[in-house]
């Protein structure tokens, strides 16, 4: 039953949300660092900023 979606409850506990149960060894840390915290899409590296389509961004000072 590994790698099967696991139902979880949303914050209001009435709407089920599917959460993937992926072993931590299979997750690439480089991809996690470049995912948007707002929408989850892959951000684009622009000089000292990571920018997402949704408008969210991180500057180089946010990494430390």
C-alpha positions in Angstrom: 0.0 0.0 0.0 3.0 2.3 -0.5 2.7 5.4 -2.7 -1.1 5.3 -2.5 -3.0 8.6 -2.0 -4.2 9.0 1.5 -7.3 11.0 2.2 -6.9 13.8 4.8 -9.4 16.3 6.1 -9.2 20.0 5.1 -8.9 22.7 7.7 -12.7 22.9 8.1 -12.8 19.1 8.5 -15.7 18.7 6.1 -13.9 18.5 2.7 -11.6 15.6 2.1 -8.2 16.4 0.5 -6.0 13.8 -1.2 -2.4 13.8 0.1 0.2 11.7 -1.7 2.2 9.5 0.6 5.6 9.6 -1.1 8.6 8.3 0.8 11.0 11.2 1.7 13.9 9.4 0.0 12.1 9.9 -3.3 11.6 13.7 -3.0 14.2 15.8 -4.8 15.1 18.7 -2.4 16.0 20.9 -5.3 12.4 20.7 -6.6 11.0 21.4 -3.2 13.1 24.6 -2.8 11.8 25.9 -6.2 8.1 25.2 -5.7 5.9 28.2 -5.0 4.6 28.4 -1.5 1.5 30.1 -2.7 0.3 27.9 -5.6 2.7 25.0 -5.8 4.0 25.6 -9.3 7.6 25.6 -10.3 9.2 29.0 -9.9 11.6 30.6 -12.4 15.1 31.7 -11.4 15.7 35.4 -12.3 19.1 36.7 -11.0 18.6 37.0 -7.2 14.9 36.2 -7.2 12.7 33.1 -7.7 9.5 34.3 -9.4 6.2 32.4 -9.9 3.4 33.0 -12.4 1.0 33.8 -9.6 3.0 36.8 -8.5 4.7 35.2 -5.5 8.5 35.7 -5.3 11.5 35.1 -3.0 14.6 37.2 -3.0 18.0 35.9 -2.2 17.7 37.2 1.4 14.7 35.0 1.9 16.7 31.8 1.5 18.9 32.4 4.6 
